[in-house]
Amino acid sequence: MTRPGTTDDVTAAPADSPWTLRDYALIADGERGALIDPRGGIVWLCAPAWHHGAVFSGLLGGPGRYHVRPADRWNVWGGYYEDGTLIRVSRWVTADGILSCREALAVPADTGRLVLLRQIRAVRGDALVDMDLDVRADYGRCPMTELRQDDGVWRARTGPLHVRFTGAEGARPGPDGGLRARSRLSQGGVHDLVLEVATEPQSILLDPGALWDSTERWWGAVVPDCSDTAAPRDTRMAYAVLNGLTSADGGMVAAATTSLPERADTGRDYDYRYAWVRDQCYAGIAVAAHGPHPLLDSAVGFVADRLLEDGAALRPAYTVDGSPLPSEGVLPFVGYPGGGDRTGNRAGRQFQLDVFGEALQLFAAAARHDVLDGRAAEAADLAARAVADRWTRPDAGLWELEDRWWTHSRLCCVVGLRDLARELRTPASADWSRLADRILDATRSRCVHPDGHWQRAADDPGPEAALLLPLARGAASRTDPGLAPTRAQVARQLAQDGYVYRFGHGDEPLGDAEGAFLLCGFTMALAAHAQGRPAEAARWFERTRSACGPTGLFAEEYDVAQRQLRGNLPQAFVHALLLECSARFGRTPEAFPSVGW
């Protein structure tokens, strides 16, 4: 096993021991994102884009680091996000005072250059601060070279990337090629650090004050008020996360990280730094439930472009710029404890029927707000034709498993076809409605259990929590006899302590094979709401939204027994479904009397 901090050709200082996932914070600018640990370390950041190599790899035990923290290690950490933003304020109470560090990736972002802002403040008492910077591109394979200081500005190269660092005039090179400094701030003192990593050398020096001002204004423009939702502050946070994960090209990464384990030492750790079409649709549909905000346009544009390029050969996932996913590979790191060191994702080669249905639902949601342009309407027609040609074929489904006749995939297409027919009212609408009826009839004949509930697949009678989402969105009528028994079966067999699991794993008890799936908790809430049970919807919603860390970020899964987050972080589709629930439930004030707090 490779020692932490070591690659096949570069040795650097060992990485710090990792924290539990709930303790990490995220700053992001749409093109890339950084994870920050409670010690003030940037432990993960890829550059120049999400799917490129990391320049700070400590999360997986690799080289590259950027620490700003109290020199006094006897401290208690804390922190918070400025409301409706991904501007993070880390905070430490030491034996002698209080120190904070305000942190953000500057926005609006440049695709070829990241700008990382850190503003240190001695809140109470004088502060002694340590800074340690070692930028190493391509997952640590490229140490900094050509390190020099000119007029107080540090410059260096790391592989193909150019580094510029201001605010650390007194720093000195360390034995491993990084920069280190210890400085003192008087009470009330403020000091700015600006790190730039770019594909081209930069000549114009940036003003920290102007960068902070533009960053604050950008977040204020892209995150709406949300006071009309069931959980305003959490909804603003969900908007901030989704904006932070969405590129200028419209692609939204599923998560900022790779290889964080869903369950220790099971091999189920994947690279989620790519744009899944389904997740992108979830985000767009969720935003549309609240209003025609810019994230809806981003989702529609990205999905439409992929359909217009690939048609019925639509891939389940792409890089954020629309390129195919790279093949799977491994990194020479020890990995996060219990996890691996995987890059790339084979899901990009699968056929998943449900993504066409989700795309149709997204386009219908845009049409409902009158923001569906001609290109997207053409893409919608392509998606509907793909469903007509391929709905009888087995597919890998939502969970990317073996090809089968999955119920969820067909019901998603039924919802999408009906929504589109209702919203567009074109000559093709009648054909779409008839196709939806045909798919529903065939699926009902094959996938309704003799007991009356919808089953997981034509050849699998088991329960499936994912079925609740298309049922809640109208795959069958609200009075259809299958919705109530399906939700009851999921609640009885796949729920524990108020959390919902995806499906059963043989005879294993819930929680042994995997954690509760937070997406499914929110879909349970939507299904209860669709049944006209707002109080039950509120209970599922409140229980599921409690399963975040102190930073307010959600991972994919939640270990109910250990109260720990599992999987890559933050998981975009969980934040999207929280947003959708909050937006829809905000219209039911009797169940959510706190609306407007």
Secondary structure, DSSP 8 states (H G I E B T S, - for coil): ---TTB-SS-B---------GGG-EEEE-SS-EEEE-TTSBEEEEESSSTTS-EEE-GGGT-S-EEEEEES---EEEEEEE-TTS--EEEEEEESS-EEEEEEEE-SS-BTTEEEEEEEEEEEES-EEEEEEEE--HHHHTB--EEEEEETTEEEEEETTEEEEEES-TT-EE-TTS-EEEEEEE-TT-EEEEEEEEESS---S---HHHHHHHHHHHHHHHS---TTSSSHHHHHHHHHHHHHTB-TTS-B-S-S-B---SSTTSS---B--SEEHHHHHHHHHHHHHH---HHHHHHHHHHHHHHHHHGGG--SEE-TTS------EE-SS--STT---EES-GGGG---THHHHHHHHHHHHHHHTT---HHHHHHHHHHHHHHHHHTTS-B-TTTT-S-B-BHHHHHHHHHHHHHHHHHH--TTHHHHHHHHHHHHHHHHHHHB-TTSSB-SBTTB-S--GGGHHHHHTTSS-TT-TTHHHHHHHHHHHSEETTEE-SS--TT--TTTSS-EEHHHHHHHHHHHHHTT-HHHHHHHHHHHHT-S-TT----SEEETTTTEEESSSS-HHHHHHHHHHHHHHTT-TTT-TTTT-
